[in-house]
Amino acid sequence: MSNVAVDTLMSDFLRKSGGVALIDGGLATELERYGADLNDPLWSAKCLLTSPHLIRQVHLDYLEAGADIIITASYQATIQGFEAKGYSSEDGESMLRKSVEIACEARELYHQRCCESSVDYTGDGRIFKQRPILVAASVGSYGAYLADGSEYSGDYGDAINLEFLKGFHRRRVQVLAESGADLIAFETIPNKLEAQAFSELLEEGINIPAWFAFNSKDGVNVVSGDSLAECAAIADSCKKVIAVGINCTPPRFIGGLISTIKKVTNKPILIYPNSGESYDAQLKQWVQNTGVLEEDFVSYVNTWCEMGASLVGGCCRTTPDTIRAIHKTLPSRSAPTPVVENLQSESGRLMIKTA
């Protein structure tokens, strides 16, 4: 991808998306809903080995809910993680490529369904509207590989330095950059050190752009206690970074975090929080009844956009229903008032024809 293409990818995409683009929601929650057992250090990446068809289906569910960007199942997929399970480094690289292939297949299948559909919006709430769709290759933090919850603390110990983190991530980033994804999504970045490592890796000949998404547990700093402003400034200084923002953070903190980011960058701001629930790293599960209701989550979205966010979606514990509800609440995405006609698909599903 040329420098010009890198510079204009996001601005062109946002323009074609009506000013605000919709990111998908939680992957693991949906895989478990389909019956996947993710009690494994590889977490959702386990399905790359056992159930790739489920990953494809979840991508499709989000596209049919209105998502414009789907994120690959590679958040916890590392070459080192696959090696720890007895696979070769070549197998690990193959799984990384497979994560992108599955997402690209889902995009292609979705476009085919859009072409075959006689309507943009179906009676059961699915969306079959042709539009630009990006595939973002997920790169989780070193803490995600450790699978001990340290991506929620950013505490890697004194032995972990910049060169170690660059060495840990380098080949994984290279493979994903060459796999056909449109961009790399560096997610749940917990500290300034890892942000610097990602920034420097992008300058090592990586030919696609990226976004940086940090996480916070106090609404002021990233989870390690490092300054969010300083972290966002690292993203701002890297030419390959085309958006910067927040993921996997309680919705109640987002407004203040947007304000902080806006002070240090003019790049598009992305926001995809979790449901607000707490994660128990020892039990490796989310604590029930600690989050916000879906309608409350969605009610925040237009405020975030008014504050400056131009890419919005959900992270852990959000669902296609969440994304569908966000799609409906965005002024630029509201479906035309439907004119209901007696249209039936081959399956007998009621179809809605828009005026």
C-alpha positions as a LaTeX table, in Angstrom:
\begin{tabular}{lrrr}
\hline
Residue & $x$ (\AA) & $y$ (\AA) & $z$ (\AA) \\
\hline
Met1 & 0.00 & 0.00 & 0.00 \\
Ser2 & 1.45 & 3.38 & $-1.00$ \\
Asn3 & 1.96 & 6.21 & 1.47 \\
Val4 & $-0.85$ & 8.12 & $-0.20$ \\
Ala5 & $-3.19$ & 5.16 & 0.27 \\
Val6 & $-2.18$ & 4.87 & 3.93 \\
Asp7 & $-2.80$ & 8.58 & 4.47 \\
Thr8 & $-6.24$ & 8.59 & 2.87 \\
Leu9 & $-7.62$ & 5.14 & 3.74 \\
Met10 & $-9.48$ & 6.21 & 6.87 \\
Ser11 & $-10.58$ & 9.64 & 5.67 \\
Asp12 & $-11.98$ & 8.15 & 2.46 \\
Phe13 & $-13.63$ & 5.32 & 4.37 \\
Leu14 & $-15.27$ & 7.65 & 6.88 \\
Arg15 & $-16.53$ & 9.90 & 4.10 \\
Lys16 & $-18.13$ & 6.93 & 2.35 \\
Ser17 & $-19.56$ & 5.78 & 5.70 \\
Gly18 & $-21.39$ & 9.04 & 6.28 \\
Gly19 & $-18.88$ & 10.47 & 8.76 \\
Val20 & $-19.13$ & 7.72 & 11.38 \\
Ala21 & $-18.10$ & 4.09 & 10.87 \\
Leu22 & $-19.37$ & 1.19 & 12.93 \\
Ile23 & $-16.93$ & $-1.35$ & 14.42 \\
Asp24 & $-18.15$ & $-4.83$ & 15.34 \\
Gly25 & $-18.61$ & $-6.10$ & 18.91 \\
Gly26 & $-17.38$ & $-8.87$ & 21.18 \\
Leu27 & $-16.13$ & $-12.04$ & 19.49 \\
Ala28 & $-15.61$ & $-14.48$ & 22.36 \\
Thr29 & $-19.07$ & $-13.93$ & 23.82 \\
Glu30 & $-20.67$ & $-14.84$ & 20.51 \\
Leu31 & $-18.43$ & $-17.84$ & 19.92 \\
Glu32 & $-19.46$ & $-19.17$ & 23.32 \\
Arg33 & $-23.11$ & $-18.54$ & 22.46 \\
Tyr34 & $-22.61$ & $-20.81$ & 19.45 \\
Gly35 & $-21.19$ & $-23.49$ & 21.74 \\
Ala36 & $-17.43$ & $-22.92$ & 21.59 \\
Asp37 & $-15.38$ & $-23.79$ & 24.69 \\
Leu38 & $-12.85$ & $-20.97$ & 25.12 \\
Asn39 & $-11.39$ & $-22.06$ & 28.45 \\
Asp40 & $-7.89$ & $-22.06$ & 26.97 \\
Pro41 & $-4.85$ & $-19.76$ & 26.92 \\
Leu42 & $-5.57$ & $-19.14$ & 23.24 \\
Trp43 & $-9.08$ & $-17.91$ & 24.13 \\
Ser44 & $-11.03$ & $-17.02$ & 20.95 \\
Ala45 & $-8.00$ & $-17.93$ & 18.82 \\
Lys46 & $-8.64$ & $-21.55$ & 19.81 \\
Cys47 & $-11.47$ & $-21.55$ & 17.27 \\
Leu48 & $-8.97$ & $-20.96$ & 14.46 \\
Leu49 & $-7.93$ & $-24.54$ & 15.18 \\
Thr50 & $-11.25$ & $-26.13$ & 16.10 \\
Ser51 & $-14.17$ & $-24.09$ & 14.73 \\
Pro52 & $-13.28$ & $-21.63$ & 11.96 \\
His53 & $-16.85$ & $-21.84$ & 10.67 \\
Leu54 & $-18.08$ & $-20.30$ & 13.93 \\
Ile55 & $-15.71$ & $-17.34$ & 13.54 \\
Arg56 & $-17.01$ & $-16.80$ & 10.01 \\
Gln57 & $-20.59$ & $-16.92$ & 11.26 \\
Val58 & $-19.93$ & $-14.33$ & 13.98 \\
His59 & $-18.32$ & $-12.01$ & 11.42 \\
Leu60 & $-21.42$ & $-12.41$ & 9.25 \\
Asp61 & $-23.70$ & $-11.73$ & 12.21 \\
Tyr62 & $-21.95$ & $-8.42$ & 12.81 \\
Leu63 & $-22.02$ & $-7.43$ & 9.15 \\
Glu64 & $-25.74$ & $-8.18$ & 9.04 \\
Ala65 & $-26.11$ & $-6.01$ & 12.16 \\
Gly66 & $-24.54$ & $-3.07$ & 10.32 \\
Ala67 & $-20.84$ & $-3.24$ & 11.17 \\
Asp68 & $-18.49$ & $-1.55$ & 8.70 \\
Ile69 & $-15.31$ & $-2.97$ & 10.24 \\
Ile70 & $-14.80$ & $-6.56$ & 11.36 \\
Ile71 & $-11.86$ & $-7.46$ & 13.59 \\
Thr72 & $-10.10$ & $-10.79$ & 13.10 \\
Ala73 & $-9.89$ & $-13.60$ & 15.68 \\
Ser74 & $-6.18$ & $-12.99$ & 16.23 \\
Tyr75 & $-6.25$ & $-10.91$ & 19.42 \\
Gln76 & $-4.81$ & $-13.77$ & 21.47 \\
Ala77 & $-3.22$ & $-15.57$ & 18.52 \\
Thr78 & 0.54 & $-15.40$ & 18.86 \\
Ile79 & 3.23 & $-17.59$ & 17.36 \\
Gln80 & 4.58 & $-18.15$ & 20.86 \\
Gly81 & 1.13 & $-19.11$ & 22.12 \\
Phe82 & 0.68 & $-21.73$ & 19.42 \\
Glu83 & 4.18 & $-23.07$ & 20.08 \\
Ala84 & 3.27 & $-23.48$ & 23.77 \\
Lys85 & 0.40 & $-25.71$ & 22.62 \\
Gly86 & 2.81 & $-27.91$ & 20.64 \\
Tyr87 & 2.47 & $-26.35$ & 17.21 \\
Ser88 & 5.37 & $-25.17$ & 15.04 \\
Ser89 & 6.10 & $-21.53$ & 14.31 \\
Glu90 & 4.97 & $-22.20$ & 10.73 \\
Asp91 & 1.66 & $-23.49$ & 12.09 \\
Gly92 & 1.34 & $-20.35$ & 14.17 \\
Glu93 & 1.93 & $-18.12$ & 11.16 \\
Ser94 & $-0.62$ & $-20.14$ & 9.21 \\
Met95 & $-3.22$ & $-19.57$ & 11.93 \\
Leu96 & $-2.57$ & $-15.83$ & 11.83 \\
Arg97 & $-3.14$ & $-15.79$ & 8.08 \\
Lys98 & $-6.21$ & $-17.93$ & 8.53 \\
Ser99 & $-7.76$ & $-15.37$ & 10.88 \\
Val100 & $-7.63$ & $-12.79$ & 8.11 \\
Glu101 & $-8.77$ & $-15.24$ & 5.44 \\
Ile102 & $-11.87$ & $-16.08$ & 7.47 \\
Ala103 & $-12.78$ & $-12.41$ & 7.86 \\
Cys104 & $-12.21$ & $-11.73$ & 4.16 \\
Glu105 & $-14.35$ & $-14.76$ & 3.28 \\
Ala106 & $-17.14$ & $-13.43$ & 5.49 \\
Arg107 & $-16.92$ & $-10.04$ & 3.80 \\
Glu108 & $-17.10$ & $-11.62$ & 0.36 \\
Leu109 & $-20.03$ & $-13.83$ & 1.35 \\
Tyr110 & $-21.82$ & $-10.84$ & 2.84 \\
His111 & $-21.40$ & $-8.83$ & $-0.35$ \\
Gln112 & $-22.82$ & $-11.77$ & $-2.29$ \\
Arg113 & $-25.84$ & $-11.85$ & $-0.01$ \\
Cys114 & $-26.31$ & $-8.11$ & $-0.47$ \\
Cys115 & $-26.34$ & $-8.59$ & $-4.23$ \\
Glu116 & $-28.88$ & $-11.39$ & $-3.93$ \\
Ser117 & $-31.17$ & $-9.51$ & $-1.54$ \\
Ser118 & $-33.97$ & $-7.43$ & $-3.01$ \\
Val119 & $-34.06$ & $-5.17$ & 0.06 \\
Asp120 & $-31.55$ & $-3.38$ & 2.31 \\
Tyr121 & $-33.38$ & $-4.13$ & 5.55 \\
Thr122 & $-35.22$ & $-7.35$ & 6.42 \\
Gly123 & $-38.15$ & $-7.75$ & 8.76 \\
Asp124 & $-36.00$ & $-9.57$ & 11.32 \\
Gly125 & $-33.59$ & $-6.65$ & 11.59 \\
Arg126 & $-30.78$ & $-7.81$ & 9.33 \\
Ile127 & $-29.05$ & $-5.38$ & 7.01 \\
Phe128 & $-28.02$ & $-6.26$ & 3.46 \\
Lys129 & $-26.76$ & $-2.90$ & 2.28 \\
Gln130 & $-23.75$ & $-2.69$ & $-0.02$ \\
Arg131 & $-21.10$ & $-0.49$ & 1.58 \\
Pro132 & $-17.33$ & $-0.36$ & 2.07 \\
Ile133 & $-16.19$ & $-2.89$ & 4.69 \\
Leu134 & $-12.73$ & $-3.06$ & 6.24 \\
Val135 & $-10.99$ & $-6.07$ & 7.77 \\
Ala136 & $-8.83$ & $-5.13$ & 10.77 \\
Ala137 & $-6.20$ & $-7.66$ & 11.87 \\
Ser138 & $-6.21$ & $-7.75$ & 15.65 \\
Val139 & $-2.98$ & $-7.64$ & 17.65 \\
Gly140 & $-3.47$ & $-8.01$ & 21.37 \\
Ser141 & $-0.92$ & $-6.89$ & 23.92 \\
Tyr142 & 1.81 & $-9.02$ & 25.46 \\
Gly143 & $-0.45$ & $-9.27$ & 28.49 \\
Ala144 & $-3.12$ & $-10.98$ & 26.39 \\
Tyr145 & $-0.59$ & $-13.70$ & 25.48 \\
Leu146 & 0.22 & $-14.20$ & 29.16 \\
Ala147 & $-3.51$ & $-14.92$ & 29.70 \\
Asp148 & $-3.23$ & $-13.77$ & 33.31 \\
Gly149 & $-5.26$ & $-10.58$ & 33.03 \\
Ser150 & $-2.20$ & $-8.34$ & 32.81 \\
Glu151 & $-3.57$ & $-6.55$ & 29.76 \\
Tyr152 & $-5.91$ & $-5.05$ & 32.35 \\
Ser153 & $-3.03$ & $-3.92$ & 34.58 \\
Gly154 & $-0.14$ & $-3.23$ & 32.20 \\
Asp155 & 2.26 & $-4.57$ & 34.81 \\
Tyr156 & 4.77 & $-6.75$ & 32.97 \\
Gly157 & 7.54 & $-6.52$ & 35.54 \\
Asp158 & 10.94 & $-4.84$ & 35.34 \\
Ala159 & 12.42 & $-7.53$ & 33.08 \\
Ile160 & 10.26 & $-6.54$ & 30.09 \\
Asn161 & 11.75 & $-3.75$ & 28.02 \\
Leu162 & 11.17 & $-2.14$ & 24.63 \\
Glu163 & 13.37 & $-4.50$ & 22.65 \\
Phe164 & 11.77 & $-7.55$ & 24.25 \\
Leu165 & 8.28 & $-6.38$ & 23.27 \\
Lys166 & 9.37 & $-5.55$ & 19.72 \\
Gly167 & 10.94 & $-8.99$ & 19.41 \\
Phe168 & 7.83 & $-10.67$ & 20.81 \\
His169 & 5.44 & $-8.95$ & 18.38 \\
Arg170 & 7.62 & $-8.48$ & 15.27 \\
Arg171 & 6.93 & $-11.61$ & 13.23 \\
Arg172 & 3.25 & $-11.67$ & 14.15 \\
Val173 & 2.80 & $-8.09$ & 12.92 \\
Gln174 & 4.71 & $-8.85$ & 9.73 \\
Val175 & 2.55 & $-11.89$ & 8.95 \\
Leu176 & $-0.72$ & $-10.06$ & 9.59 \\
Ala177 & 0.41 & $-7.08$ & 7.52 \\
Glu178 & 1.02 & $-9.36$ & 4.55 \\
Ser179 & $-2.16$ & $-11.42$ & 4.94 \\
Gly180 & $-4.66$ & $-9.26$ & 3.05 \\
Ala181 & $-6.10$ & $-7.23$ & 5.93 \\
Asp182 & $-6.85$ & $-3.55$ & 5.34 \\
Leu183 & $-5.25$ & $-2.41$ & 8.58 \\
Ile184 & $-3.87$ & $-3.66$ & 11.89 \\
Ala185 & $-5.85$ & $-3.07$ & 15.07 \\
Phe186 & $-3.47$ & $-2.83$ & 18.03 \\
Glu187 & $-5.93$ & $-3.40$ & 20.87 \\
Thr188 & $-6.12$ & $-3.08$ & 24.64 \\
Ile189 & $-2.69$ & $-1.41$ & 24.80 \\
Pro190 & $-2.08$ & $-1.14$ & 28.55 \\
Asn191 & 1.04 & 0.99 & 28.82 \\
Lys192 & 3.26 & 3.51 & 27.09 \\
Leu193 & 6.12 & 1.03 & 26.59 \\
Glu194 & 4.04 & $-1.27$ & 24.43 \\
Ala195 & 2.62 & 1.66 & 22.46 \\
Gln196 & 6.19 & 2.71 & 21.67 \\
Ala197 & 7.06 & $-0.85$ & 20.64 \\
Phe198 & 4.11 & $-1.01$ & 18.24 \\
Ser199 & 4.95 & 2.41 & 16.83 \\
Glu200 & 8.54 & 1.43 & 16.11 \\
Leu201 & 7.49 & $-1.89$ & 14.57 \\
Leu202 & 5.20 & $-0.07$ & 12.14 \\
Glu203 & 8.22 & 1.84 & 10.85 \\
Glu204 & 10.03 & $-1.42$ & 9.99 \\
Gly205 & 8.57 & $-1.73$ & 6.52 \\
Ile206 & 4.98 & $-2.54$ & 7.49 \\
Asn207 & 2.93 & $-1.60$ & 4.43 \\
Ile208 & $-0.57$ & $-1.20$ & 5.84 \\
Pro209 & $-1.91$ & 1.35 & 8.34 \\
Ala210 & $-2.98$ & 0.70 & 11.91 \\
Trp211 & $-5.04$ & 1.98 & 14.76 \\
Phe212 & $-4.07$ & 2.14 & 18.43 \\
Ala213 & $-6.71$ & 1.39 & 21.07 \\
Phe214 & $-5.82$ & 1.83 & 24.74 \\
Asn215 & $-7.75$ & 0.74 & 27.81 \\
Ser216 & $-8.42$ & 2.54 & 31.07 \\
Lys217 & $-9.85$ & 1.60 & 34.46 \\
Asp218 & $-10.03$ & 5.06 & 36.02 \\
Gly219 & $-11.14$ & 7.29 & 33.14 \\
Val220 & $-7.91$ & 9.30 & 33.32 \\
Asn221 & $-4.89$ & 7.12 & 32.55 \\
Val222 & $-4.31$ & 3.85 & 30.74 \\
Val223 & $-4.57$ & 0.80 & 32.99 \\
Ser224 & $-0.86$ & 0.81 & 33.94 \\
Gly225 & $-1.19$ & 4.33 & 35.31 \\
Asp226 & 0.71 & 5.82 & 32.37 \\
Ser227 & $-0.67$ & 9.09 & 31.01 \\
Leu228 & $-3.26$ & 8.55 & 28.27 \\
Ala229 & $-2.19$ & 11.85 & 26.71 \\
Glu230 & 1.40 & 10.61 & 26.44 \\
Cys231 & 0.26 & 7.30 & 24.98 \\
Ala232 & $-1.98$ & 9.00 & 22.44 \\
Ala233 & 0.87 & 11.33 & 21.53 \\
Ile234 & 2.96 & 8.29 & 20.56 \\
Ala235 & 0.15 & 7.19 & 18.23 \\
Asp236 & $-0.15$ & 10.71 & 16.84 \\
Ser237 & 3.57 & 10.85 & 16.00 \\
Cys238 & 3.47 & 7.60 & 13.99 \\
Lys239 & 2.54 & 8.19 & 10.35 \\
Lys240 & 1.22 & 4.64 & 9.96 \\
Val241 & $-1.36$ & 5.15 & 12.71 \\
Ile242 & $-4.58$ & 6.43 & 11.15 \\
Ala243 & $-6.87$ & 6.37 & 14.21 \\
Val244 & $-6.42$ & 6.33 & 17.97 \\
Gly245 & $-8.81$ & 5.66 & 20.78 \\
Ile246 & $-10.14$ & 3.39 & 23.51 \\
Asn247 & $-11.40$ & $-0.18$ & 23.74 \\
Cys248 & $-12.37$ & $-2.65$ & 26.49 \\
Thr249 & $-13.13$ & 0.15 & 28.96 \\
Pro250 & $-16.37$ & 0.84 & 30.89 \\
Pro251 & $-18.70$ & 3.19 & 28.99 \\
Arg252 & $-18.90$ & 5.64 & 31.90 \\
Phe253 & $-15.26$ & 6.63 & 31.36 \\
Ile254 & $-15.36$ & 7.23 & 27.63 \\
Gly255 & $-16.39$ & 10.90 & 27.51 \\
Gly256 & $-13.43$ & 12.10 & 29.55 \\
Leu257 & $-11.02$ & 9.89 & 27.65 \\
Ile258 & $-12.18$ & 11.33 & 24.31 \\
Ser259 & $-11.49$ & 14.82 & 25.66 \\
Thr260 & $-7.96$ & 13.81 & 26.64 \\
Ile261 & $-7.20$ & 12.26 & 23.25 \\
Lys262 & $-8.53$ & 15.28 & 21.35 \\
Lys263 & $-5.96$ & 17.48 & 23.08 \\
Val264 & $-3.03$ & 15.62 & 21.52 \\
Thr265 & $-4.20$ & 14.43 & 18.09 \\
Asn266 & $-6.34$ & 15.39 & 15.12 \\
Lys267 & $-6.50$ & 11.79 & 13.91 \\
Pro268 & $-9.90$ & 10.05 & 13.90 \\
Ile269 & $-10.92$ & 8.83 & 17.33 \\
Leu270 & $-12.26$ & 5.31 & 17.79 \\
Ile271 & $-14.32$ & 4.11 & 20.70 \\
Tyr272 & $-15.38$ & 0.52 & 21.34 \\
Pro273 & $-15.93$ & $-0.06$ & 25.06 \\
Asn274 & $-16.87$ & $-3.24$ & 26.86 \\
Ser275 & $-20.23$ & $-3.68$ & 28.56 \\
Gly276 & $-18.87$ & $-2.18$ & 31.78 \\
Glu277 & $-18.68$ & $-5.56$ & 33.49 \\
Ser278 & $-15.69$ & $-6.49$ & 35.64 \\
Tyr279 & $-13.31$ & $-9.28$ & 34.63 \\
Asp280 & $-12.00$ & $-11.72$ & 37.22 \\
Ala281 & $-8.53$ & $-12.72$ & 36.00 \\
Gln282 & $-8.23$ & $-15.60$ & 38.47 \\
Leu283 & $-11.57$ & $-17.16$ & 37.56 \\
Lys284 & $-11.12$ & $-16.10$ & 33.93 \\
Gln285 & $-14.70$ & $-14.94$ & 33.66 \\
Trp286 & $-16.77$ & $-11.79$ & 33.66 \\
Val287 & $-18.58$ & $-10.88$ & 36.86 \\
Gln288 & $-22.30$ & $-10.88$ & 36.24 \\
Asn289 & $-24.49$ & $-7.82$ & 36.88 \\
Thr290 & $-21.59$ & $-5.36$ & 37.00 \\
Gly291 & $-22.16$ & $-3.69$ & 33.63 \\
Val292 & $-24.65$ & $-1.36$ & 31.99 \\
Leu293 & $-27.83$ & $-2.37$ & 30.23 \\
Glu294 & $-27.63$ & $-2.50$ & 26.45 \\
Glu295 & $-30.01$ & 0.44 & 26.04 \\
Asp296 & $-27.83$ & 2.51 & 28.38 \\
Phe297 & $-24.71$ & 1.57 & 26.41 \\
Val298 & $-26.32$ & 2.62 & 23.15 \\
Ser299 & $-27.61$ & 5.88 & 24.65 \\
Tyr300 & $-24.02$ & 7.05 & 25.10 \\
Val301 & $-23.07$ & 6.66 & 21.44 \\
Asn302 & $-24.36$ & 9.91 & 19.95 \\
Thr303 & $-22.75$ & 11.85 & 22.80 \\
Trp304 & $-19.41$ & 10.20 & 22.03 \\
Cys305 & $-19.81$ & 11.12 & 18.36 \\
Glu306 & $-20.71$ & 14.70 & 19.25 \\
Met307 & $-17.54$ & 14.83 & 21.36 \\
Gly308 & $-15.41$ & 13.73 & 18.41 \\
Ala309 & $-15.52$ & 9.95 & 17.98 \\
Ser310 & $-15.85$ & 8.87 & 14.35 \\
Leu311 & $-15.50$ & 5.10 & 14.76 \\
Val312 & $-17.73$ & 3.42 & 17.34 \\
Gly313 & $-18.55$ & $-0.14$ & 18.32 \\
Gly314 & $-18.28$ & $-2.59$ & 21.17 \\
Cys315 & $-15.77$ & $-4.88$ & 22.82 \\
Cys316 & $-16.15$ & $-7.67$ & 25.38 \\
Arg317 & $-19.71$ & $-8.73$ & 26.23 \\
Thr318 & $-21.32$ & $-6.62$ & 23.50 \\
Thr319 & $-23.26$ & $-8.46$ & 20.81 \\
Pro320 & $-24.68$ & $-8.09$ & 17.29 \\
Asp321 & $-27.82$ & $-6.73$ & 18.95 \\
Thr322 & $-25.68$ & $-3.96$ & 20.47 \\
Ile323 & $-24.21$ & $-3.09$ & 17.09 \\
Arg324 & $-27.65$ & $-3.21$ & 15.45 \\
Ala325 & $-28.97$ & $-0.81$ & 18.07 \\
Ile326 & $-26.03$ & 1.56 & 17.55 \\
His327 & $-26.64$ & 1.44 & 13.80 \\
Lys328 & $-30.23$ & 2.49 & 14.38 \\
Thr329 & $-29.29$ & 5.35 & 16.68 \\
Leu330 & $-26.69$ & 6.94 & 14.38 \\
Pro331 & $-28.34$ & 9.77 & 12.40 \\
Ser332 & $-26.28$ & 8.93 & 9.32 \\
Arg333 & $-27.43$ & 5.29 & 9.42 \\
Ser334 & $-31.08$ & 5.45 & 10.27 \\
Ala335 & $-33.02$ & 3.27 & 7.89 \\
Pro336 & $-35.60$ & 4.99 & 5.72 \\
Thr337 & $-39.15$ & 4.62 & 6.93 \\
Pro338 & $-40.06$ & 1.18 & 5.65 \\
Val339 & $-42.96$ & 0.53 & 3.39 \\
Val340 & $-44.12$ & $-2.96$ & 4.24 \\
Glu341 & $-45.18$ & $-4.97$ & 1.28 \\
Asn342 & $-46.12$ & $-8.60$ & 1.02 \\
Leu343 & $-42.71$ & $-9.70$ & $-0.07$ \\
Gln344 & $-41.54$ & $-13.16$ & 0.88 \\
Ser345 & $-38.10$ & $-14.64$ & 0.50 \\
Glu346 & $-37.62$ & $-18.25$ & $-0.52$ \\
Ser347 & $-37.44$ & $-19.12$ & 3.17 \\
Gly348 & $-40.78$ & $-17.38$ & 3.78 \\
Arg349 & $-39.22$ & $-14.53$ & 5.77 \\
Leu350 & $-41.11$ & $-11.24$ & 5.62 \\
Met351 & $-39.06$ & $-8.67$ & 3.76 \\
Ile352 & $-39.25$ & $-4.90$ & 4.07 \\
Lys353 & $-38.99$ & $-2.69$ & 1.05 \\
Thr354 & $-37.73$ & 0.80 & 1.83 \\
Ala355 & $-39.30$ & 3.81 & 0.20 \\
\hline
\end{tabular}
